[in-house]
Amino acid sequence: MFGLLRLPILLLIAFIVGVFFERNNQREACEVIGQWRNGLCITEGSNE
């Protein structure tokens, strides 16, 4: 019974960790071409 509950919990944890991991990668990639503001990448040539 516990195995049926453990799988969705572990999948949810893995999904949340993956989201934070991807956001960190996006932020690092943005530092090369622009600035990170309010969760968005603002490039040098964009209109604010």
CORURUR-V608677 format. One record per residue. SS is DSSP state (~ for helix, > for strand, _ for the rest). PSI is psi in radians with two decimals (* if undefined). Layout:
BEGIN
SS:PSI
SS:PSI
END
This chain:
BEGIN
_:-0.73
~:-0.52
~:-0.59
~:-0.51
~:-0.53
~:-0.67
~:-0.92
~:-0.59
~:-0.78
~:-0.65
~:-0.70
~:-0.75
~:-0.77
~:-0.67
~:-0.79
~:-0.75
~:-0.69
~:-0.68
~:-0.81
~:-0.65
~:-0.79
~:-0.70
~:-0.66
~:-0.71
~:-0.69
~:-0.73
~:-0.75
~:-0.68
~:-0.57
~:-0.55
~:-0.44
~:-0.65
~:-0.16
>:-2.62
>:2.58
>:2.02
>:2.22
_:0.67
_:0.13
>:2.62
>:2.06
>:1.99
>:2.92
_:-0.68
_:0.14
_:2.69
_:2.28
_:*
END
